[in-house]
């Protein structure tokens, strides 16, 4: 690893901490924006490029700026041969499409993996059996970083603190296991003030990984600080608890760059964590939206039943409306040749050429009839998309009633087979046997198209 470090963002809290850690062991060159009122990265990038040009040996870049600025530094500076590594913390929430020229140069730091207690935690997990883990990462300190309070700057405890707990989970079970998480449940969530603008302040969520239930509780501005991991057996008996303790020195992080067992995250591992964070946030947002609706419409049993009834009506009506639109569209097309014939026949100059007009209209109607199969295939795809979208709505309603009221709208097995059967009665995928709506739609189209051709054929023969 190069002894030369370019530190970007040394004026901030993180930058100052890094500088104090490494200034006695490494040759550090400092970069930062000149005007905090106008935080453009262009000037910093130009300054780094100029310094790199005069540099003789490779350097390691450490980015200690807010996450939404990382994309520029990574994409523009990773292309230079003199840049050996780029270290940063959490660039992906604000820039999921980040594409460095050399992916292998980018390393992401999760400093909780470098705490001294992590060695004991990993050793315990490797040598003992357990069925549940509870992780707590709650901070009582006041949050002084303004960007951390707002959604549009990708702040909040999920992106900030949950990232650490998912990184620990990846360290314990392997990062590939995070891609296979299917069960994910969200609990309570609070915001700094208003959930429409501000980021989340406290959250609880659970997921199942490799047969172990992991529950995470994260928060800022909490009554007391709690940074702890607890291991339980299948009877909820506490086996062992660890405090996430120990300071982190960035010299240790830098010295691990060349090691094969380095705890620095690759971009692929960071993408896995970020994808799961987005799933968690999406589930929280859906729950909050549903709570607002359900609190207004289902405050008692009568309102709940009424809401259920409206839900079923909406499902049935929504699906039929798709058929109505397609049917009106096709009937308008098939009626067009007949309309053209009668309209043209009423015009004086065409009255003596009715046979030619009727023949042309007959050809047009025949062409529409022959193209019906292609139309039905397109209609089937459109209806399939509508059906999928509607089923997602139904599944979401079921989850929300189960979460908030502990009521299963469609009791059944784990795959909710009863729910599937009920929904498919009304919204079966077009083309499947038993889909009476699509079969009825298809028959109406064939009958209407056939009648149009038959009528114009009679008109053509009568004009001979």
MARFIKOL-539112 format. One line per 3 residues: for each residue x, y, z of C-alpha. Coordinates in steps of 0.1 Angstrom, whole numbers, padded with zeros to 4 digits, always signed. Example, Ala and Ser with C-alpha at 12.3 -4.5 7.8 and 13.67 -1.06 7.14 Angstrom:
// MARFIKOL-539112
+0123:-0045:+0078; +0137:-0011:+0071
// end
This chain:
// MARFIKOL-539112
+0000:+0000:+0000; +0013:+0035:-0009; +0025:+0057:+0019
+0010:+0087:+0002; -0026:+0096:+0010; -0049:+0121:-0006
-0076:+0130:+0020; -0107:+0146:+0004; -0129:+0164:+0029
-0105:+0169:+0058; -0126:+0198:+0073; -0155:+0176:+0084
-0158:+0155:+0115; -0148:+0123:+0097; -0120:+0140:+0079
-0105:+0153:+0111; -0107:+0119:+0127; -0089:+0103:+0098
-0063:+0130:+0097; -0055:+0127:+0134; -0052:+0089:+0130
-0028:+0088:+0100; -0008:+0121:+0099; +0021:+0106:+0119
+0024:+0074:+0098; +0016:+0086:+0062; +0024:+0115:+0039
-0010:+0132:+0037; -0021:+0157:+0010; -0054:+0175:+0019
-0082:+0185:-0004; -0116:+0201:+0004; -0142:+0225:-0011
-0133:+0262:-0007; -0168:+0275:-0002; -0192:+0254:+0019
-0221:+0276:+0006; -0215:+0262:-0029; -0202:+0227:-0024
-0191:+0219:-0059; -0167:+0190:-0064; -0153:+0203:-0097
-0126:+0224:-0081; -0115:+0196:-0059; -0113:+0171:-0088
-0092:+0196:-0109; -0069:+0202:-0080; -0064:+0164:-0074
-0058:+0158:-0111; -0032:+0186:-0112; -0014:+0171:-0081
-0015:+0136:-0096; +0002:+0148:-0127; +0032:+0159:-0106
+0031:+0128:-0084; +0058:+0102:-0090; +0045:+0072:-0069
+0010:+0057:-0065; -0015:+0072:-0040; -0045:+0061:-0020
-0075:+0084:-0020; -0097:+0086:+0011; -0131:+0103:+0005
-0145:+0117:+0037; -0173:+0139:+0023; -0211:+0134:+0023
-0223:+0103:+0003; -0239:+0123:-0025; -0204:+0136:-0036
-0186:+0103:-0038; -0198:+0094:-0073; -0178:+0122:-0089
-0146:+0114:-0072; -0148:+0076:-0078; -0158:+0078:-0115
-0134:+0106:-0125; -0103:+0096:-0104; -0104:+0058:-0106
-0092:+0060:-0142; -0057:+0072:-0133; -0029:+0047:-0129
-0013:+0066:-0101; -0045:+0062:-0080; -0040:+0027:-0065
-0071:+0027:-0042; -0101:+0048:-0034; -0116:+0044:+0001
-0150:+0057:+0010; -0179:+0048:+0033; -0214:+0047:+0018
-0216:+0061:-0018; -0243:+0038:-0031; -0275:+0051:-0014
-0272:+0084:-0034; -0255:+0068:-0064; -0266:+0032:-0070
-0255:+0035:-0107; -0219:+0043:-0098; -0195:+0029:-0124
-0158:+0033:-0117; -0133:+0027:-0145; -0115:+0001:-0123
-0139:-0016:-0099; -0110:-0033:-0080; -0096:+0001:-0069
-0127:+0010:-0049; -0129:-0002:-0013; -0157:+0007:+0011
-0151:+0011:+0048; -0175:-0001:+0075; -0155:+0008:+0106
-0177:-0014:+0129; -0160:-0045:+0113; -0127:-0032:+0127
-0138:-0028:+0163; -0118:-0051:+0186; -0150:-0069:+0198
-0157:-0082:+0163; -0130:-0108:+0166; -0148:-0124:+0196
-0182:-0121:+0179; -0170:-0139:+0147; -0152:-0166:+0168
-0183:-0172:+0188; -0206:-0174:+0158; -0183:-0199:+0141
-0180:-0223:+0172; -0215:-0222:+0187; -0251:-0230:+0176
-0278:-0203:+0179; -0312:-0196:+0163; -0317:-0159:+0169
-0296:-0127:+0170; -0307:-0093:+0183; -0286:-0064:+0173
-0288:-0029:+0189; -0271:+0002:+0175; -0287:+0031:+0193
-0269:+0064:+0198; -0278:+0091:+0223; -0255:+0118:+0208
-0270:+0147:+0190; -0268:+0144:+0153; -0248:+0175:+0141
-0246:+0165:+0104; -0273:+0185:+0087; -0275:+0162:+0056
-0282:+0132:+0079; -0316:+0145:+0088; -0331:+0146:+0053
-0343:+0120:+0028; -0332:+0138:-0003; -0296:+0138:+0010
-0299:+0101:+0019; -0297:+0105:+0056; -0314:+0085:+0083
-0306:+0056:+0105; -0314:+0029:+0079; -0287:+0041:+0054
-0263:+0050:+0082; -0266:+0026:+0111; -0284:-0004:+0095
-0255:-0005:+0070; -0232:-0015:+0099; -0255:-0042:+0112
-0259:-0057:+0077; -0221:-0056:+0072; -0217:-0075:+0105
-0244:-0100:+0092; -0224:-0104:+0060; -0193:-0110:+0080
-0210:-0137:+0101; -0229:-0155:+0074; -0213:-0145:+0041
-0224:-0116:+0019; -0240:-0139:-0006; -0265:-0149:+0021
-0279:-0113:+0020; -0290:-0119:-0016; -0311:-0149:-0005
-0331:-0132:+0022; -0368:-0137:+0014; -0385:-0132:+0048
-0383:-0095:+0058; -0404:-0079:+0084; -0405:-0043:+0095
-0416:-0030:+0129; -0417:+0004:+0145; -0402:+0035:+0128
-0399:+0071:+0139; -0387:+0102:+0121; -0368:+0133:+0132
-0400:+0153:+0127; -0421:+0149:+0096; -0418:+0117:+0076
-0427:+0135:+0043; -0394:+0154:+0044; -0371:+0142:+0072
-0352:+0109:+0074; -0358:+0081:+0098; -0346:+0085:+0134
-0354:+0051:+0148; -0364:+0017:+0132; -0368:-0020:+0139
-0367:-0047:+0113; -0361:-0085:+0112; -0350:-0110:+0085
-0342:-0147:+0082; -0307:-0156:+0071; -0294:-0192:+0069
-0321:-0203:+0093; -0313:-0177:+0119; -0338:-0149:+0127
-0319:-0115:+0130; -0337:-0086:+0146; -0321:-0051:+0143
-0330:-0020:+0164; -0313:+0012:+0153; -0318:+0048:+0164
-0304:+0083:+0170; -0312:+0108:+0197; -0321:+0078:+0219
-0324:+0080:+0258; -0292:+0060:+0261; -0265:+0046:+0239
-0267:+0009:+0233; -0244:-0010:+0209; -0248:-0047:+0215
-0253:-0081:+0199; -0271:-0109:+0216; -0273:-0146:+0206
-0303:-0167:+0216; -0312:-0204:+0213; -0345:-0216:+0198
-0363:-0212:+0232; -0353:-0175:+0233; -0328:-0181:+0261
-0298:-0157:+0260; -0266:-0176:+0252; -0241:-0148:+0249
-0241:-0110:+0245; -0213:-0088:+0232; -0208:-0050:+0233
-0197:-0034:+0201; -0167:-0017:+0217; -0132:-0007:+0208
-0119:+0023:+0189; -0110:+0022:+0152; -0077:+0035:+0140
-0076:+0043:+0103; -0040:+0032:+0102; -0053:-0004:+0108
-0078:+0000:+0080; -0051:+0012:+0056; -0027:-0016:+0066
-0054:-0041:+0057; -0057:-0030:+0021; -0032:-0056:+0007
-0044:-0085:+0030; -0064:-0113:+0015; -0087:-0114:+0045
-0093:-0076:+0045; -0126:-0065:+0060; -0128:-0037:+0035
-0159:-0042:+0013; -0158:-0047:-0024; -0182:-0027:-0045
-0202:-0059:-0052; -0206:-0066:-0014; -0216:-0029:-0009
-0242:-0032:-0037; -0257:-0063:-0019; -0260:-0044:+0014
-0275:-0013:-0004; -0301:-0034:-0022; -0313:-0049:+0011
-0313:-0014:+0027; -0336:-0002:-0001; -0359:-0032:+0004
-0362:-0023:+0041; -0369:+0013:+0034; -0395:+0005:+0008
-0413:-0018:+0032; -0413:+0009:+0059; -0427:+0035:+0035
-0455:+0011:+0024; -0464:+0004:+0060; -0466:+0041:+0069
-0488:+0048:+0039; -0511:+0019:+0048; -0513:+0030:+0084
-0525:+0065:+0073; -0552:+0049:+0051; -0563:+0022:+0076
-0564:+0046:+0105; -0590:+0066:+0086; -0611:+0038:+0071
-0609:+0009:+0096; -0611:+0023:+0131; -0636:-0003:+0142
-0649:-0037:+0130; -0677:-0022:+0108; -0652:+0001:+0090
-0628:-0028:+0086; -0654:-0050:+0069; -0665:-0021:+0047
-0629:-0015:+0037; -0625:-0051:+0028; -0657:-0050:+0007
-0644:-0020:-0011; -0611:-0037:-0017; -0628:-0067:-0034
-0650:-0044:-0055; -0620:-0024:-0066; -0602:-0055:-0076
-0631:-0069:-0097; -0640:-0035:-0112; -0604:-0026:-0120
-0598:-0059:-0138; -0630:-0056:-0159; -0623:-0021:-0168
-0592:-0033:-0187; -0614:-0056:-0208; -0638:-0028:-0214
-0611:-0006:-0228; -0597:-0033:-0251; -0632:-0043:-0262
-0643:-0008:-0271; -0610:-0003:-0289; -0614:-0034:-0311
-0652:-0029:-0318; -0644:+0006:-0330; -0618:-0009:-0354
-0641:-0037:-0367; -0671:-0013:-0371; -0650:+0011:-0392
-0653:-0007:-0426; -0692:-0008:-0422; -0692:+0029:-0412
-0670:+0038:-0442; -0693:+0020:-0466; -0725:+0036:-0454
-0709:+0070:-0452; -0694:+0068:-0487; -0727:+0055:-0501
-0744:+0087:-0489; -0721:+0109:-0510; -0734:+0117:-0545
-0702:+0110:-0564; -0699:+0075:-0549; -0735:+0063:-0553
-0727:+0047:-0587; -0697:+0028:-0574; -0712:+0010:-0545
-0698:-0023:-0556; -0662:-0010:-0556; -0667:+0007:-0522
-0683:-0024:-0507; -0655:-0046:-0521; -0628:-0023:-0506
-0646:-0023:-0472; -0649:-0061:-0474; -0611:-0064:-0479
-0605:-0040:-0450; -0628:-0060:-0427; -0612:-0093:-0438
-0577:-0078:-0430; -0589:-0068:-0395; -0604:-0103:-0390
-0572:-0120:-0401; -0552:-0097:-0377; -0574:-0106:-0347
-0550:-0133:-0335; -0522:-0109:-0334; -0544:-0084:-0315
-0554:-0110:-0290; -0518:-0119:-0283; -0510:-0082:-0276
-0542:-0079:-0255; -0531:-0110:-0235; -0497:-0094:-0227
-0514:-0061:-0217; -0539:-0079:-0194; -0511:-0101:-0180
-0492:-0069:-0169; -0524:-0054:-0154; -0531:-0087:-0136
-0496:-0088:-0121; -0499:-0052:-0110; -0532:-0059:-0093
-0519:-0090:-0076; -0491:-0070:-0061; -0518:-0046:-0046
-0537:-0075:-0032; -0506:-0091:-0016; -0497:-0058:-0001
-0532:-0053:+0014; -0529:-0088:+0029; -0495:-0081:+0044
-0507:-0048:+0059; -0538:-0062:+0075; -0517:-0090:+0089
-0491:-0066:+0103; -0515:-0039:+0117; -0546:-0059:+0127
-0531:-0094:+0129; -0559:-0105:+0105; -0552:-0129:+0077
-0575:-0118:+0048; -0569:-0151:+0030; -0561:-0179:+0055
-0540:-0207:+0041; -0506:-0223:+0041; -0472:-0204:+0039
-0477:-0198:+0002; -0511:-0184:+0009; -0528:-0209:-0015
-0563:-0198:-0006; -0554:-0162:-0015; -0540:-0174:-0048
-0572:-0194:-0056; -0595:-0166:-0046; -0576:-0140:-0067
-0573:-0163:-0097; -0611:-0168:-0098; -0614:-0132:-0107
-0580:-0122:-0120; -0565:-0154:-0136; -0537:-0148:-0160
-0551:-0144:-0196; -0548:-0176:-0216; -0551:-0200:-0187
-0579:-0226:-0186; -0609:-0214:-0166; -0602:-0177:-0173
-0638:-0169:-0182; -0632:-0132:-0187; -0606:-0136:-0214
-0625:-0164:-0232; -0656:-0142:-0232; -0636:-0113:-0245
-0620:-0135:-0272; -0654:-0148:-0283; -0670:-0114:-0285
-0641:-0102:-0307; -0644:-0131:-0331; -0682:-0128:-0333
-0681:-0091:-0339; -0653:-0094:-0365; -0671:-0123:-0382
-0704:-0103:-0383; -0687:-0073:-0399; -0671:-0095:-0426
-0704:-0114:-0432; -0725:-0081:-0434; -0701:-0066:-0459
-0700:-0098:-0479; -0738:-0097:-0483; -0736:-0060:-0492
-0710:-0067:-0518; -0729:-0095:-0534; -0762:-0075:-0534
-0744:-0047:-0553; -0733:-0070:-0582
// end
